[in-house]
């Protein structure tokens, strides 16, 4: 766009959305976009993209997850909670390493993503599970079939199966099956309400 190679973009050099939004981007109102204004624009676009991506952010691998786990937390990754062929029927279990005489309360974390995208390790879901495990809870982060794989109510059935799995394995993981809560955002909030 910098047709005269002077290190600035004027309104006559700008095209497309840059031209349309030129006055907004030209924060010092000097009639041209300098390097600092373009950096500010790039940072704003990057932040907006990250906010829009939500659960589409890069997911951490099992290896990265286990390597980065705090020392006071135990993680069992990719547990199959339902029989069948779907790769989506996996959960990660996060719990305190310290033993407890009393069964612990549990939290089920369900990711959002408009039922189209997302992952059990995205954003707050794994981070939240680790934080609450450090406070004494047993947590699971759940993947479920997205609508590209199976239409509604498949995702609802999957989350219910994950909760049933947790109840069925309550003794093994020292969970009080009467004290299971759930957290989700967006599509995940819908699923935990069902």
LOMARSE-852961 format. One line per field, with one value per atom (N, C-alpha, C): atom name; x, y, z. Coordinates in nm, 3 decimals. Example, Ala and Ser with C-alpha at 12.3 -4.5 7.8 and 13.67 -1.06 7.14 Angstrom:
REM residues 2
atome [N	CA	C	N	CA	C]
px [1.319	1.230	1.320	1.285	1.367	1.290]
py [-0.569	-0.450	-0.330	-0.225	-0.106	0.003]
pz [0.780	0.780	0.780	0.708	0.714	0.787]
REM end
This chain:
REM residues 194
atome [N	CA	C	N	CA	C	N	CA	C	N	CA	C	N	CA	C	N	CA	C	N	CA	C	N	CA	C	N	CA	C	N	CA	C	N	CA	C	N	CA	C	N	CA	C	N	CA	C	N	CA	C	N	CA	C	N	CA	C	N	CA	C	N	CA	C	N	CA	C	N	CA	C	N	CA	C	N	CA	C	N	CA	C	N	CA	C	N	CA	C	N	CA	C	N	CA	C	N	CA	C	N	CA	C	N	CA	C	N	CA	C	N	CA	C	N	CA	C	N	CA	C	N	CA	C	N	CA	C	N	CA	C	N	CA	C	N	CA	C	N	CA	C	N	CA	C	N	CA	C	N	CA	C	N	CA	C	N	CA	C	N	CA	C	N	CA	C	N	CA	C	N	CA	C	N	CA	C	N	CA	C	N	CA	C	N	CA	C	N	CA	C	N	CA	C	N	CA	C	N	CA	C	N	CA	C	N	CA	C	N	CA	C	N	CA	C	N	CA	C	N	CA	C	N	CA	C	N	CA	C	N	CA	C	N	CA	C	N	CA	C	N	CA	C	N	CA	C	N	CA	C	N	CA	C	N	CA	C	N	CA	C	N	CA	C	N	CA	C	N	CA	C	N	CA	C	N	CA	C	N	CA	C	N	CA	C	N	CA	C	N	CA	C	N	CA	C	N	CA	C	N	CA	C	N	CA	C	N	CA	C	N	CA	C	N	CA	C	N	CA	C	N	CA	C	N	CA	C	N	CA	C	N	CA	C	N	CA	C	N	CA	C	N	CA	C	N	CA	C	N	CA	C	N	CA	C	N	CA	C	N	CA	C	N	CA	C	N	CA	C	N	CA	C	N	CA	C	N	CA	C	N	CA	C	N	CA	C	N	CA	C	N	CA	C	N	CA	C	N	CA	C	N	CA	C	N	CA	C	N	CA	C	N	CA	C	N	CA	C	N	CA	C	N	CA	C	N	CA	C	N	CA	C	N	CA	C	N	CA	C	N	CA	C	N	CA	C	N	CA	C	N	CA	C	N	CA	C	N	CA	C	N	CA	C	N	CA	C	N	CA	C	N	CA	C	N	CA	C	N	CA	C	N	CA	C	N	CA	C	N	CA	C	N	CA	C	N	CA	C	N	CA	C	N	CA	C	N	CA	C	N	CA	C	N	CA	C	N	CA	C	N	CA	C	N	CA	C	N	CA	C	N	CA	C	N	CA	C	N	CA	C	N	CA	C	N	CA	C	N	CA	C	N	CA	C	N	CA	C	N	CA	C	N	CA	C	N	CA	C	N	CA	C	N	CA	C	N	CA	C	N	CA	C	N	CA	C	N	CA	C	N	CA	C	N	CA	C	N	CA	C	N	CA	C	N	CA	C	N	CA	C	N	CA	C	N	CA	C	N	CA	C	N	CA	C	N	CA	C	N	CA	C	N	CA	C	N	CA	C	N	CA	C	N	CA	C	N	CA	C	N	CA	C	N	CA	C	N	CA	C	N	CA	C	N	CA	C	N	CA	C	N	CA	C	N	CA	C]
px [0.080	0.000	0.085	0.201	0.289	0.353	0.277	0.319	0.446	0.466	0.585	0.700	0.683	0.787	0.843	0.754	0.801	0.779	0.733	0.712	0.579	0.493	0.361	0.258	0.134	0.025	-0.072	-0.096	-0.193	-0.329	-0.431	-0.566	-0.576	-0.496	-0.499	-0.429	-0.335	-0.266	-0.345	-0.428	-0.504	-0.609	-0.638	-0.741	-0.829	-0.944	-1.032	-1.071	-1.066	-1.104	-1.013	-0.887	-0.794	-0.843	-0.887	-0.939	-1.069	-1.155	-1.285	-1.268	-1.171	-1.150	-1.032	-0.988	-0.866	-0.870	-0.978	-0.985	-0.981	-1.037	-1.033	-0.891	-0.819	-0.684	-0.583	-0.609	-0.520	-0.541	-0.487	-0.514	-0.456	-0.346	-0.290	-0.342	-0.431	-0.502	-0.409	-0.297	-0.203	-0.221	-0.322	-0.349	-0.269	-0.191	-0.116	-0.104	-0.083	-0.065	0.083	0.139	0.282	0.298	0.422	0.454	0.383	0.383	0.319	0.169	0.103	-0.041	-0.071	0.014	-0.005	0.020	0.116	0.141	0.021	-0.034	-0.154	-0.270	-0.287	-0.392	-0.370	-0.248	-0.217	-0.245	-0.207	-0.232	-0.381	-0.457	-0.601	-0.666	-0.626	-0.681	-0.646	-0.523	-0.481	-0.566	-0.587	-0.670	-0.812	-0.868	-1.004	-1.014	-0.915	-0.914	-0.908	-0.825	-0.815	-0.948	-1.015	-1.145	-1.248	-1.246	-1.342	-1.312	-1.184	-1.146	-1.190	-1.191	-1.234	-1.170	-1.251	-1.203	-1.132	-1.114	-1.042	-0.892	-0.852	-0.708	-0.637	-0.507	-0.425	-0.445	-0.468	-0.488	-0.356	-0.337	-0.209	-0.215	-0.103	-0.094	-0.092	-0.113	-0.107	0.031	0.133	0.270	0.292	0.247	0.260	0.181	0.061	-0.025	0.043	0.093	0.156	0.285	0.358	0.484	0.462	0.353	0.327	0.240	0.198	0.109	0.180	0.111	0.169	0.199	0.295	0.338	0.231	0.137	0.036	-0.091	-0.086	-0.202	-0.168	-0.264	-0.250	-0.345	-0.296	-0.379	-0.380	-0.500	-0.518	-0.581	-0.504	-0.555	-0.627	-0.717	-0.780	-0.843	-0.921	-0.996	-1.122	-1.146	-1.268	-1.384	-1.485	-1.599	-1.722	-1.713	-1.826	-1.772	-1.831	-1.787	-1.835	-1.753	-1.790	-1.672	-1.700	-1.594	-1.555	-1.630	-1.602	-1.478	-1.389	-1.270	-1.309	-1.429	-1.474	-1.504	-1.524	-1.566	-1.448	-1.379	-1.263	-1.280	-1.223	-1.218	-1.080	-1.043	-0.922	-0.967	-0.906	-0.937	-0.822	-0.855	-0.755	-0.796	-0.703	-0.737	-0.615	-0.638	-0.525	-0.446	-0.314	-0.232	-0.251	-0.276	-0.292	-0.416	-0.401	-0.513	-0.612	-0.737	-0.842	-0.921	-0.949	-1.029	-1.174	-1.221	-1.359	-1.366	-1.472	-1.488	-1.495	-1.439	-1.429	-1.547	-1.576	-1.671	-1.603	-1.683	-1.629	-1.691	-1.617	-1.666	-1.645	-1.749	-1.743	-1.729	-1.621	-1.597	-1.634	-1.722	-1.768	-1.738	-1.657	-1.615	-1.728	-1.713	-1.805	-1.750	-1.806	-1.760	-1.876	-1.996	-2.111	-2.149	-2.115	-2.140	-2.065	-1.980	-1.907	-1.758	-1.706	-1.562	-1.537	-1.410	-1.373	-1.304	-1.248	-1.174	-1.166	-1.159	-1.154	-1.033	-0.931	-0.809	-0.799	-0.901	-0.895	-0.921	-0.854	-0.883	-0.890	-1.001	-1.015	-1.040	-1.083	-1.130	-1.023	-0.907	-0.800	-0.742	-0.723	-0.668	-0.759	-0.890	-0.986	-0.986	-0.978	-0.975	-0.852	-0.739	-0.616	-0.630	-0.682	-0.700	-0.789	-0.901	-0.992	-0.938	-0.862	-0.798	-0.701	-0.633	-0.543	-0.619	-0.749	-0.833	-0.904	-0.879	-0.934	-1.045	-1.078	-1.185	-1.127	-1.211	-1.180	-1.252	-1.180	-1.238	-1.223	-1.322	-1.307	-1.336	-1.260	-1.286	-1.328	-1.440	-1.508	-1.509	-1.474	-1.503	-1.634	-1.701	-1.828	-1.836	-1.928	-1.942	-1.994	-1.924	-1.966	-2.067	-2.138	-2.248	-2.203	-2.078	-2.028	-2.023	-2.007	-2.002	-2.140	-2.220	-2.352	-2.443	-2.567	-2.659	-2.708	-2.769	-2.831	-2.932	-2.951	-2.902	-2.776	-2.693	-2.575	-2.484	-2.459	-2.369	-2.427	-2.558	-2.624	-2.606	-2.631	-2.614	-2.470	-2.374	-2.233	-2.197	-2.241	-2.210	-2.277	-2.400	-2.467	-2.388	-2.336	-2.255	-2.128	-2.067	-1.947	-1.978	-2.092	-2.133	-2.162	-2.228	-2.253	-2.122	-2.025	-1.893	-1.831	-1.840	-1.783	-1.851	-1.982	-2.054	-2.017	-2.007	-1.972	-1.831	-1.744	-1.605	-1.577	-1.683	-1.669	-1.579	-1.597	-1.516	-1.368	-1.339	-1.201	-1.128	-1.199	-1.135	-1.173	-1.237	-1.275	-1.363	-1.467	-1.563	-1.693	-1.750	-1.884	-1.983	-2.052	-2.139	-2.259	-2.285	-2.395	-2.347	-2.216	-2.160	-2.083	-2.156	-2.096	-2.159	-2.075	-2.120	-2.070	-2.110	-2.068	-2.046	-1.953	-1.922	-1.907	-1.966	-1.947	-1.971	-1.920	-1.953	-2.007	-2.092	-2.152	-2.222	-2.184	-2.247	-2.228	-2.114	-2.089	-2.186	-2.223	-2.321	-2.457	-2.492	-2.617	-2.614	-2.504	-2.496	-2.499	-2.437	-2.441	-2.580	-2.659	-2.796	-2.892	-2.853	-2.941	-2.924]
py [-0.120	0.000	0.127	0.123	0.240	0.261	0.320	0.329	0.411	0.515	0.598	0.560	0.452	0.396	0.498	0.583	0.681	0.634	0.509	0.454	0.493	0.557	0.598	0.564	0.548	0.523	0.640	0.706	0.816	0.762	0.845	0.800	0.769	0.835	0.805	0.673	0.632	0.504	0.386	0.413	0.305	0.248	0.118	0.051	-0.031	-0.073	-0.165	-0.117	-0.208	-0.176	-0.071	-0.070	0.031	0.170	0.185	0.315	0.349	0.251	0.272	0.317	0.260	0.289	0.383	0.451	0.531	0.632	0.710	0.815	0.757	0.640	0.577	0.530	0.480	0.429	0.544	0.655	0.772	0.845	0.789	0.840	0.979	1.015	1.149	1.251	1.207	1.292	1.377	1.316	1.389	1.356	1.276	1.244	1.128	1.062	0.944	0.846	0.720	0.615	0.584	0.608	0.579	0.440	0.404	0.270	0.244	0.340	0.320	0.297	0.372	0.354	0.218	0.173	0.041	-0.071	-0.051	-0.150	-0.156	-0.039	-0.036	-0.109	-0.085	-0.153	-0.304	-0.347	-0.491	-0.554	-0.487	-0.540	-0.549	-0.446	-0.447	-0.561	-0.578	-0.686	-0.822	-0.837	-0.963	-0.994	-0.892	-0.912	-0.949	-0.876	-0.906	-1.047	-1.088	-1.223	-1.327	-1.303	-1.398	-1.407	-1.292	-1.293	-1.368	-1.349	-1.418	-1.567	-1.601	-1.741	-1.821	-1.756	-1.825	-1.961	-2.065	-2.201	-2.257	-2.179	-2.227	-2.207	-2.150	-2.130	-2.263	-2.255	-2.376	-2.454	-2.581	-2.666	-2.728	-2.749	-2.808	-2.959	-3.014	-3.158	-3.228	-3.357	-3.436	-3.423	-3.429	-3.417	-3.282	-3.173	-3.040	-3.030	-3.087	-3.083	-3.149	-3.269	-3.343	-3.276	-3.221	-3.155	-3.027	-2.956	-2.828	-2.840	-2.960	-2.978	-2.941	-2.870	-2.840	-2.970	-2.964	-3.084	-3.138	-3.052	-3.096	-3.148	-3.166	-3.209	-3.333	-3.425	-3.543	-3.529	-3.556	-3.547	-3.682	-3.731	-3.850	-3.802	-3.795	-3.740	-3.843	-3.792	-3.869	-4.000	-3.993	-4.110	-4.123	-4.240	-4.265	-4.283	-4.198	-4.203	-4.272	-4.309	-4.373	-4.468	-4.586	-4.683	-4.639	-4.667	-4.634	-4.585	-4.534	-4.498	-4.351	-4.266	-4.123	-4.087	-4.012	-3.960	-3.852	-3.797	-3.690	-3.740	-3.868	-3.921	-3.938	-3.827	-3.828	-3.718	-3.742	-3.641	-3.644	-3.533	-3.527	-3.515	-3.593	-3.588	-3.519	-3.424	-3.348	-3.353	-3.395	-3.406	-3.378	-3.347	-3.325	-3.454	-3.442	-3.560	-3.603	-3.506	-3.536	-3.623	-3.722	-3.811	-3.739	-3.781	-3.725	-3.839	-3.829	-3.933	-3.926	-3.806	-3.786	-3.779	-3.832	-3.815	-3.666	-3.633	-3.493	-3.454	-3.325	-3.270	-3.268	-3.268	-3.270	-3.159	-3.118	-3.017	-3.071	-3.061	-3.098	-2.969	-2.958	-2.840	-2.876	-2.795	-2.821	-2.698	-2.716	-2.605	-2.552	-2.428	-2.367	-2.379	-2.299	-2.301	-2.311	-2.274	-2.275	-2.413	-2.516	-2.656	-2.697	-2.606	-2.632	-2.653	-2.597	-2.601	-2.603	-2.610	-2.608	-2.737	-2.734	-2.849	-2.842	-2.957	-2.969	-2.900	-2.874	-2.810	-2.663	-2.609	-2.471	-2.373	-2.259	-2.147	-2.185	-2.146	-2.163	-2.308	-2.392	-2.523	-2.606	-2.618	-2.692	-2.610	-2.480	-2.394	-2.395	-2.385	-2.387	-2.520	-2.628	-2.761	-2.774	-2.725	-2.732	-2.644	-2.522	-2.432	-2.495	-2.554	-2.614	-2.744	-2.818	-2.938	-2.897	-2.786	-2.737	-2.694	-2.668	-2.631	-2.752	-2.872	-2.993	-3.061	-3.012	-3.072	-3.174	-3.271	-3.359	-3.299	-3.277	-3.209	-3.293	-3.282	-3.340	-3.230	-3.232	-3.145	-3.237	-3.205	-3.299	-3.252	-3.340	-3.318	-3.388	-3.340	-3.398	-3.386	-3.461	-3.455	-3.317	-3.258	-3.129	-3.153	-3.048	-3.070	-3.119	-3.098	-3.152	-3.305	-3.361	-3.507	-3.566	-3.498	-3.551	-3.435	-3.434	-3.325	-3.334	-3.226	-3.226	-3.340	-3.404	-3.378	-3.456	-3.491	-3.574	-3.514	-3.383	-3.321	-3.328	-3.314	-3.325	-3.466	-3.565	-3.705	-3.733	-3.676	-3.700	-3.644	-3.522	-3.462	-3.543	-3.587	-3.672	-3.801	-3.859	-3.981	-3.954	-3.838	-3.804	-3.793	-3.734	-3.724	-3.863	-3.946	-4.085	-4.159	-4.137	-4.200	-4.156	-4.027	-3.976	-4.040	-4.049	-4.113	-4.261	-4.329	-4.472	-4.496	-4.397	-4.409	-4.328	-4.291	-4.206	-4.269	-4.396	-4.462	-4.463	-4.495	-4.502	-4.369	-4.257	-4.125	-4.048	-4.118	-4.059	-3.935	-3.950	-3.842	-3.871	-3.768	-3.778	-3.760	-3.866	-3.856	-3.763	-3.723	-3.630	-3.485	-3.465	-3.329	-3.305	-3.309	-3.283	-3.156	-3.059	-2.935	-2.929	-2.826	-2.813	-2.668	-2.646	-2.512	-2.520	-2.425	-2.415	-2.273	-2.239	-2.108	-2.128	-2.036	-2.038	-2.173	-2.247	-2.377	-2.469	-2.458	-2.539	-2.506	-2.378	-2.338	-2.400	-2.401	-2.466	-2.614	-2.679	-2.823	-2.857	-2.775	-2.807	-2.782	-2.697	-2.673	-2.784	-2.864	-2.969	-3.093]
pz [0.000	0.000	0.000	0.060	0.066	-0.071	-0.161	-0.302	-0.322	-0.242	-0.260	-0.166	-0.091	-0.002	0.097	0.151	0.250	0.394	0.410	0.544	0.606	0.529	0.577	0.470	0.514	0.421	0.430	0.319	0.315	0.274	0.289	0.253	0.104	0.022	-0.122	-0.154	-0.069	-0.089	-0.033	0.068	0.135	0.042	0.060	-0.018	0.075	0.025	0.096	0.236	0.332	0.469	0.531	0.491	0.542	0.503	0.380	0.333	0.407	0.420	0.484	0.630	0.700	0.842	0.866	0.763	0.771	0.886	0.896	0.998	1.139	1.158	1.290	1.325	1.227	1.249	1.262	1.196	1.201	1.334	1.439	1.575	1.599	1.535	1.555	1.453	1.366	1.269	1.181	1.140	1.054	0.906	0.874	0.734	0.679	0.766	0.722	0.838	0.802	0.903	0.913	1.031	1.050	1.113	1.136	1.188	1.320	1.412	1.542	1.529	1.442	1.422	1.360	1.271	1.210	1.311	1.400	1.507	1.600	1.637	1.722	1.654	1.525	1.449	1.450	1.423	1.420	1.556	1.664	1.798	1.828	1.788	1.810	1.731	1.606	1.524	1.581	1.631	1.692	1.816	1.902	2.022	1.983	1.885	1.840	1.785	1.708	1.652	1.763	1.864	1.975	2.049	2.068	2.136	2.053	1.921	1.835	1.826	1.834	1.821	1.943	2.062	2.182	2.196	2.181	2.200	2.079	1.974	1.857	1.874	1.986	2.009	2.005	1.990	1.988	2.118	2.104	2.220	2.257	2.385	2.426	2.409	2.373	2.353	2.489	2.487	2.611	2.673	2.591	2.641	2.709	2.645	2.704	2.834	2.834	2.952	3.071	3.051	3.161	3.206	3.113	3.145	3.226	3.198	3.264	3.389	3.424	3.540	3.670	3.758	3.889	3.965	4.055	4.128	4.223	4.266	4.362	4.295	4.162	4.085	4.003	3.995	3.910	3.792	3.672	3.552	3.483	3.454	3.370	3.240	3.133	3.008	2.921	2.839	2.731	2.777	2.882	2.929	2.842	2.789	2.711	2.807	2.794	2.886	2.826	2.700	2.632	2.528	2.520	2.419	2.282	2.181	2.045	1.966	1.847	1.754	1.757	1.823	1.818	1.899	1.836	1.905	2.005	1.992	2.081	2.222	2.239	2.369	2.463	2.487	2.576	2.680	2.795	2.899	2.963	3.024	3.105	3.250	3.337	3.480	3.551	3.637	3.712	3.858	3.944	4.087	4.173	4.299	4.389	4.408	4.421	4.451	4.596	4.683	4.825	4.846	4.932	4.964	5.054	5.049	5.133	5.195	5.324	5.390	5.343	5.320	5.277	5.124	5.065	4.920	4.884	4.771	4.728	4.638	4.639	4.542	4.405	4.301	4.164	4.081	3.979	3.884	3.742	3.662	3.521	3.440	3.362	3.278	3.134	3.072	2.935	2.849	2.746	2.661	2.574	2.533	2.438	2.297	2.207	2.068	1.970	2.015	1.925	1.876	1.950	1.916	1.789	1.735	1.610	1.632	1.740	1.762	1.912	1.948	2.089	2.129	2.247	2.297	2.448	2.510	2.656	2.717	2.639	2.691	2.655	2.591	2.545	2.659	2.651	2.740	2.886	2.947	3.091	3.133	3.044	3.085	3.153	3.096	3.162	3.276	3.252	3.356	3.480	3.458	3.568	3.641	3.566	3.629	3.718	3.672	3.752	3.876	3.860	3.975	4.081	4.038	4.135	4.193	4.117	4.173	4.284	4.266	4.370	4.495	4.481	4.596	4.656	4.600	4.659	4.581	4.463	4.383	4.284	4.247	4.136	4.015	3.907	3.791	3.665	3.578	3.445	3.343	3.235	3.120	3.007	2.946	2.857	2.712	2.621	2.479	2.447	2.345	2.302	2.150	2.091	1.945	1.904	1.810	1.755	1.644	1.603	1.509	1.372	1.337	1.210	1.214	1.333	1.348	1.373	1.454	1.489	1.529	1.479	1.512	1.657	1.702	1.834	1.839	1.947	2.082	2.119	2.021	2.048	2.154	2.146	2.244	2.385	2.396	2.527	2.581	2.496	2.538	2.581	2.509	2.542	2.680	2.708	2.838	2.950	2.926	3.026	3.048	2.941	2.954	3.035	3.016	3.092	3.241	3.273	3.415	3.470	3.391	3.436	3.459	3.370	3.386	3.519	3.549	3.674	3.794	3.790	3.901	3.913	3.800	3.801	3.853	3.838	3.883	4.009	4.079	4.198	4.303	4.327	4.430	4.391	4.266	4.217	4.236	4.213	4.220	4.348	4.443	4.572	4.554	4.473	4.446	4.520	4.578	4.636	4.520	4.478	4.360	4.380	4.504	4.531	4.529	4.508	4.508	4.379	4.268	4.137	4.080	4.051	3.988	3.845	3.773	3.634	3.598	3.505	3.455	3.304	3.235	3.091	3.046	2.929	2.873	2.733	2.692	2.560	2.537	2.435	2.411	2.532	2.598	2.718	2.830	2.844	2.945	2.913	2.786	2.745	2.782	2.752	2.777	2.925	3.010	3.154	3.212	3.146	3.193	3.153	3.057	3.008	3.091]
REM end
